[in-house]
Amino acid sequence: MQTSPRGRSTGFTLFELLVVLILVGAASAVVVTSFTAGFGSIQLETSTRDLITHMRRARSDAVTQQAVRRIIFFKSEDPYSTDGYVFADDYGQQIDLFSLPRGISFQEEGMTGEISFYPNGRSSGGTVSLVSEKGKGLIIDVDPITGFGKLRRGDPDL
């Protein structure tokens, strides 16, 4: 900061302002990269919890309507679209359609193609694995007795 002949400050120099701007820019770059690094795992967690919520809805609908409801999973072959699942009735007629976000997909090995929910609250049971582009995975195990999905963390290949 420059000072006048009387000892009073007159303002900041251009160099001081540039140094401050460079420091603020570097700090914001570090903060932004730390936020974006965790975004993929947040999307995976959210997508898995959404699927569990839709499974609960299918079970609840099956009990209240006294009709079989299904969650049917599909993998997209098109690189410009995403995997997803269909909430359907007993005959496979679509009630609702849900897509997974980009970067999240179903793990094919050991996955159940569809899970049925019955009027007595039970289900066909099965396992669904979701993985992110970075290879992190979450697994949903659906109990055939209770019809509830349980989230399990870990390697989807296990």
C-alpha positions in Angstrom: 0.0 0.0 0.0 1.4 3.4 -0.9 1.6 6.2 1.6 1.4 10.0 0.9 4.1 12.4 2.1 1.9 13.1 5.2 1.9 9.4 6.2 -1.6 8.6 5.1 -2.3 5.6 2.8 -3.6 6.4 -0.6 -4.7 2.9 -1.9 -3.5 -0.4 -3.2 -1.0 -0.8 -6.0 -1.9 -2.9 -9.1 0.7 -5.5 -8.1 -1.0 -6.0 -4.6 -4.4 -6.4 -6.3 -3.0 -9.0 -8.7 -1.4 -11.0 -5.9 -4.7 -11.1 -4.0 -6.7 -12.1 -7.1 -4.2 -14.9 -7.9 -4.5 -16.2 -4.3 -8.3 -16.1 -4.4 -8.3 -17.9 -7.7 -6.0 -20.7 -6.5 -8.1 -21.2 -3.3 -11.3 -21.4 -5.3 -9.7 -23.9 -7.7 -8.9 -26.2 -4.7 -12.4 -25.8 -3.3 -14.1 -26.6 -6.6 -12.1 -29.7 -7.3 -12.8 -31.0 -3.8 -16.5 -30.6 -4.3 -16.7 -32.2 -7.7 -14.6 -35.2 -6.6 -17.4 -36.2 -4.2 -20.3 -35.5 -6.6 -20.1 -38.9 -8.3 -20.5 -40.8 -5.0 -23.4 -38.6 -4.0 -25.1 -39.3 -7.3 -24.6 -43.1 -6.8 -26.0 -42.9 -3.2 -29.0 -40.8 -4.3 -29.8 -43.1 -7.2 -29.6 -46.2 -5.0 -31.8 -44.6 -2.4 -34.3 -43.5 -5.0 -34.5 -47.1 -6.3 -35.1 -48.4 -2.8 -37.9 -45.8 -2.4 -39.5 -46.9 -5.7 -39.3 -50.5 -4.5 -41.2 -49.6 -1.3 -43.7 -47.8 -3.5 -44.2 -50.9 -5.6 -44.6 -53.1 -2.5 -47.0 -50.7 -0.9 -49.0 -50.4 -4.1 -49.2 -54.2 -4.5 -50.6 -54.5 -0.9 -53.1 -51.7 -1.2 -54.3 -52.5 -4.7 -54.1 -56.3 -4.1 -52.3 -56.7 -7.4 -48.7 -57.7 -8.4 -46.3 -54.9 -9.1 -42.9 -55.2 -10.8 -39.7 -53.2 -11.0 -38.1 -54.2 -14.4 -34.5 -53.2 -15.0 -33.0 -52.3 -18.4 -29.5 -51.6 -19.6 -29.1 -49.1 -22.4 -27.2 -50.3 -25.4 -27.1 -46.7 -26.7 -24.0 -44.7 -25.5 -26.1 -41.5 -25.4 -28.8 -42.8 -23.1 -28.7 -44.3 -19.6 -29.8 -47.4 -17.8 -33.1 -47.3 -15.9 -36.1 -49.2 -14.6 -39.8 -49.4 -15.1 -42.5 -49.6 -12.4 -45.0 -51.9 -14.0 -48.2 -53.9 -13.3 -48.5 -57.7 -13.3 -48.7 -57.8 -17.1 -45.6 -55.6 -17.6 -47.6 -52.5 -18.5 -45.6 -49.4 -17.6 -46.9 -47.3 -14.7 -43.8 -45.2 -14.4 -40.3 -45.0 -16.0 -37.1 -43.9 -14.2 -33.7 -43.3 -15.7 -30.4 -43.4 -13.8 -28.2 -40.3 -14.1 -25.2 -40.3 -16.5 -22.2 -42.1 -15.0 -24.4 -44.5 -13.0 -25.3 -47.9 -14.4 -26.5 -51.4 -13.4 -23.8 -54.1 -12.8 -24.9 -57.0 -15.0 -23.3 -59.9 -13.2 -25.6 -61.5 -10.7 -28.3 -58.9 -11.2 -32.0 -59.8 -11.2 -33.8 -58.7 -14.4 -37.0 -57.8 -12.5 -38.4 -57.9 -9.0 -42.1 -58.7 -8.4 -44.0 -57.5 -5.3 -47.0 -59.5 -4.3 -50.3 -58.5 -2.5 -49.3 -60.3 0.7 -46.2 -58.0 1.1 -43.7 -60.6 -0.1 -41.5 -60.3 -3.2 -39.6 -62.4 -5.6 -36.4 -61.2 -4.0 -33.2 -60.5 -5.8 -30.0 -58.4 -5.9 -29.4 -55.1 -7.8 -26.0 -53.5 -8.1 -25.4 -49.9 -9.1 -21.9 -48.7 -10.1 -20.4 -45.4 -10.8 -17.9 -44.6 -13.6 -15.1 -44.7 -11.0 -16.0 -48.3 -10.1 -17.6 -47.6 -6.7 -20.7 -49.7 -6.1 -23.7 -50.1 -4.0 -25.8 -53.2 -3.7 -29.5 -53.6 -2.9 -30.6 -57.0 -1.5 -34.4 -57.4 -1.7 -35.7 -59.9 0.9 -38.3 -62.3 -0.5 -40.1 -62.7 2.8 -40.6 -59.0 3.8 -40.2 -57.5 0.3 -37.9 -54.7 1.6 -34.7 -53.6 0.0 -31.6 -53.3 2.1 -28.6 -51.2 1.0 -25.2 -52.9 1.2 -21.9 -51.1 0.5 -19.1 -52.9 -1.1 -17.7 -54.3 -4.3 -20.6 -55.3 -6.7 -18.5 -58.2 -8.0 -18.7 -60.0 -4.6 
